[in-house]
Amino acid sequence: MAMLPYVTATGNVEKALMGIKAAATPAKVTQDFVKTILKVPGGSGDQMTSYLKKIGFVNADSTPSDIYTRFRNSGTAGAAAAAALRYGYAPLFKRNEFWHALGENEIRGLVLEETGLANDSPTVTMILNSMKGVRKFATFEPDGTLPEKPEQPEHPHVQLPASPIPPQIPGQSLGLNIGYTINLNLPATSDIAVFNAIFKSLKENLLKASDG
């Protein structure tokens, strides 16, 4: 059993995350930053500074983590919030990797199993509401994992087929016919105009029939 991260003023979770999106990324996420810039004052600010570390938004040395920076990008914010849940609430994923898709009562049951707290414990409610503040921003893949960026080779390799030797026509003088293979290392670009220009040049200068 393990205690799961939470703050007592759970409404501050959403407030802090919205502040992170709006504010410039600091060199370090200190209590002064949380209290002044994220506007979570007093003891709640102290709790929030610790909570952000526990859910992976902040590194042990107080620098913003990769989750923090990706959360500020609208294109990756949902995946970053999901990663924060997996980091901070990893024990729940071990019990059920799709717990985030369960109903509130079922999630509460998992929290009770993991923490061993009493069903009417106010701490359970604070854990659930703290998680809910992060879940509002999170998006998950169907299998509960982060989308992976496919690897692409730096220089795609294309091999053109060997030029066939034309059949000999009766009465035609015997000539020398040579088949050849051309290997190209194409530039790493998605601009189709570049490829069209390359193959047009090949066709005009290398692949055309001999005038002789």
Secondary structure, DSSP 8 states (H G I E B T S, - for coil): -------SSTHHHHHHHHHHHHS---SS--HHIIIIIS---HHHHHHHHHHHHHTTSB-TTS-B-HHHHHHTSTTTHHHHHHHHHHHHTHHHHHH-TTGGGS-HHHHHHHHHHHH---TT-HHHHHHHHHHHHHHTT----TTSS--------SS-EEE----------TTS----------EEE--S---HHHHHHHHHHHHHHTSS----
